[in-house]
């Protein structure tokens, strides 16, 4: 048996085990914590370099994700963004594309597409044929991937200068090879207010709760994962994602020699139960984030941010607060934007903490 075969089998069991954990409850509908969490990883190297502080700042095509109300504030008539990042040494691929444009002088629309996935997972169950010989051509491959399509609309409120509102309709598709897939639908709402240098925003994600329906291929699951055991097969179920509120505020300052400094903070409140956050109750958990962007002549930018603070165990077994820190840089010239971000994430597993880095690259282009 080749060396990669045990790893492939573990991946099969992990992928299917995740489904089993999701379906352990007896109810046909549940509200699990971290439901559809791939939608909260963030998009755009500028935003991720600032620690995901964007609710009050987003004013390009990425506003369709961060705060749809910001689409009315983009500086170009048409704007597009592409992003790619890899997690855990390239095992997990995170891709994003968005486009936005105005309908008139008061309203704008946008479309965003997201994908998070692990590809080319080897299925070696049929590697050895009926005669006991290895047949490499019997190896097949599958993917585990999550997709989301966001359709955004924003409009300025004429009676109040600098005030915009917006909404997203999002369609979700999740796939675990031939084991299972799911479809979901949800609504996001947003508001943004820019006045006297202040940038304020509020996003209510999954405001109506997001409904996701899982369909399990029971026969394939039984033959691929259970290997004849008597363990139960997960059943079809419905999953509810509870609302998440993000409040943001930022302000830009002019510095000498044509330098600028943009400072912003976000407060993210989840409603799916107590989480490992600085402010945590049985009703709501609040995670604060902060970011800064230093610019020169609106051409070159340096960024930094911090957030996702959690109390985790270190190697000595003691608990300490640690967070996710990020750095970024960008260049903007003639409508073209090139942004890079490096994010360092603390991951707790088996009672110990490890660090993983993620490099994010995004391209944006605005044109008339």
LINWO-V663010 format. One record per residue. N is the residue number from 1. OMEGA is omega in whole degrees, -180 to 180 (999 if undefined). D_FIRST is the distance of its C-alpha to the first C-alpha in Angstrom with 2 decimals. Layout:
n=[N;N]
omega=[OMEGA;OMEGA]
d_first=[D_FIRST;D_FIRST]
This chain:
n=[1;2;3;4;5;6;7;8;9;10;11;12;13;14;15;16;17;18;19;20;21;22;23;24;25;26;27;28;29;30;31;32;33;34;35;36;37;38;39;40;41;42;43;44;45;46;47;48;49;50;51;52;53;54;55;56;57;58;59;60;61;62;63;64;65;66;67;68;69;70;71;72;73;74;75;76;77;78;79;80;81;82;83;84;85;86;87;88;89;90;91;92;93;94;95;96;97;98;99;100;101;102;103;104;105;106;107;108;109;110;111;112;113;114;115;116;117;118;119;120;121;122;123;124;125;126;127;128;129;130;131;132;133;134;135;136;137;138;139;140;141;142;143;144;145;146;147;148;149;150;151;152;153;154;155;156;157;158;159;160;161;162;163;164;165;166;167;168;169;170;171;172;173;174;175;176;177;178;179;180;181;182;183;184;185;186;187;188;189;190;191;192;193;194;195;196;197;198;199;200;201;202;203;204;205;206;207;208;209;210;211;212;213;214;215;216;217;218;219;220;221;222;223;224;225;226;227;228;229;230;231;232;233;234;235;236;237;238;239;240;241;242;243;244;245;246;247;248;249;250;251;252;253;254;255;256;257;258;259;260;261;262;263;264;265;266;267;268;269;270;271;272;273;274;275;276;277;278;279;280;281;282;283;284;285;286;287;288;289;290;291;292;293;294;295;296;297;298;299;300;301;302;303;304;305;306;307;308;309;310;311;312;313;314;315;316;317;318;319;320;321;322;323;324;325;326;327;328;329;330;331;332;333;334;335;336;337;338;339;340;341;342;343;344;345;346;347;348;349;350;351;352;353;354;355;356;357;358;359;360;361;362;363;364;365;366;367;368]
omega=[179;-177;-176;-177;178;179;-180;179;178;179;177;-178;179;-179;-180;179;177;178;180;178;179;-173;-176;-178;-178;-176;175;177;-179;178;-176;174;180;176;-179;-174;178;179;-176;179;-180;-179;177;-178;177;-179;-177;174;178;178;179;176;-173;-171;178;-172;-171;-179;174;-176;179;177;176;177;-172;-179;-174;179;-178;180;-180;-176;-179;-172;177;-178;178;-179;178;-179;172;179;173;174;180;-179;175;176;175;-180;-177;179;-180;-176;-175;175;-179;176;180;-180;178;169;176;-177;-179;-174;-179;178;178;176;-178;178;-178;174;174;-175;170;-175;174;172;-175;173;-175;-178;-179;-177;179;-177;-175;179;178;180;178;175;-177;180;177;179;174;-176;177;-179;169;-171;175;-179;174;175;-180;174;-169;175;179;-180;174;176;-171;-176;-177;-179;178;-177;178;175;-179;-179;174;163;-176;178;-175;172;180;-174;175;-179;176;-178;-173;170;-177;174;-180;180;179;-178;171;175;180;175;180;-177;179;-176;175;178;178;177;-177;179;176;177;175;-179;-180;-171;177;-165;-179;-176;178;-178;179;176;-176;173;-171;-178;-180;179;-177;-177;-174;-171;-171;177;176;179;-179;178;-178;176;177;180;177;-178;176;-175;-179;174;-176;-176;178;-179;177;179;-177;177;179;178;178;-180;175;180;179;175;175;173;176;176;177;-178;-176;175;174;171;-179;-178;177;-174;-178;178;-177;177;178;-178;-180;176;-175;173;179;-178;-176;175;-174;179;179;177;179;180;179;177;176;-177;176;177;-179;-180;-176;-175;169;-172;175;-179;179;179;179;-179;-179;174;-175;-179;173;-174;179;180;178;-178;179;178;176;-176;177;-177;-175;174;-180;177;-180;176;178;-176;176;178;-180;179;176;-175;176;177;175;-177;179;-174;175;-178;179;178;179;177;180;-175;174;-179;176;-179;177;177;-178;178;176;177;176;179;177;-177;-179;999]
d_first=[0.00;3.87;6.60;8.37;6.65;8.62;11.50;11.68;11.87;14.48;16.38;16.58;17.93;20.24;21.63;22.34;23.55;26.07;27.45;27.69;29.61;31.88;32.66;33.17;36.94;38.88;41.09;40.51;41.63;40.85;41.58;38.55;38.83;37.19;37.21;36.41;36.11;34.65;38.27;39.42;37.36;40.23;40.77;42.44;42.09;45.77;45.40;42.18;43.77;46.64;44.55;44.66;48.46;49.63;51.38;54.82;53.91;51.84;54.02;51.72;49.14;46.93;49.75;48.37;45.60;47.50;50.92;51.99;55.63;55.01;54.65;58.46;58.60;56.53;58.52;57.48;58.09;54.51;51.49;47.75;44.81;41.15;38.66;35.04;33.24;29.73;28.68;26.02;25.25;25.36;22.91;25.91;28.38;31.99;34.37;38.02;40.89;44.53;47.89;51.37;54.94;58.39;60.12;63.52;65.07;64.13;60.73;57.26;53.97;50.36;46.89;43.61;39.97;37.10;33.32;30.78;27.14;23.45;22.06;18.84;16.73;13.40;12.99;9.51;10.91;11.40;8.29;8.28;11.95;14.57;14.25;10.71;9.72;7.55;10.37;10.44;13.95;13.04;12.17;15.45;17.13;19.91;22.49;24.38;27.91;31.49;34.52;38.23;41.32;44.57;47.96;50.66;54.45;56.89;60.68;63.32;65.87;69.19;71.34;69.37;68.75;65.19;63.73;60.92;58.88;55.69;53.07;49.51;48.15;44.36;41.85;38.31;35.15;31.85;28.59;25.21;23.30;24.09;24.40;27.93;30.66;34.05;37.41;40.06;43.52;45.66;48.73;49.43;52.94;54.23;57.48;58.35;61.65;62.67;66.06;67.77;64.57;62.69;59.53;58.84;56.26;54.90;51.87;51.19;47.64;46.74;50.42;50.46;47.04;44.08;42.82;39.16;38.05;34.40;33.12;29.99;28.05;27.88;26.14;23.29;23.03;22.95;20.20;17.97;18.61;20.31;18.01;21.13;22.60;26.33;26.28;28.80;28.04;29.83;32.96;34.79;36.90;39.29;39.14;42.17;42.22;45.38;47.72;47.31;50.38;50.44;53.78;54.20;57.02;57.38;60.14;60.46;62.77;64.41;64.28;66.32;65.53;64.01;61.16;60.14;58.19;56.63;55.90;54.41;53.05;51.27;51.11;48.34;48.96;46.41;47.54;44.40;45.14;45.06;42.66;42.01;44.78;47.99;50.06;48.51;50.20;49.26;50.84;49.89;47.79;48.92;46.90;49.14;48.16;50.14;50.00;52.17;52.54;54.72;55.98;58.13;60.32;57.76;55.68;53.34;51.80;50.06;48.58;47.30;46.52;45.41;44.41;41.86;43.22;41.39;41.82;38.51;37.46;37.12;35.31;38.36;38.21;41.43;41.91;43.21;43.89;41.63;41.54;39.99;41.81;41.90;43.57;44.37;46.46;47.89;50.18;52.41;54.40;56.19;54.23;50.81;48.91;45.88;44.46;41.72;40.69;38.54;37.83;36.57;35.21;34.92;32.03;32.06;28.87;28.50;32.12;31.84;32.74;31.01;32.34;30.89;32.77;33.16;34.90;36.86;38.58;41.14;43.73;46.93;49.80;53.16;55.75;58.98]
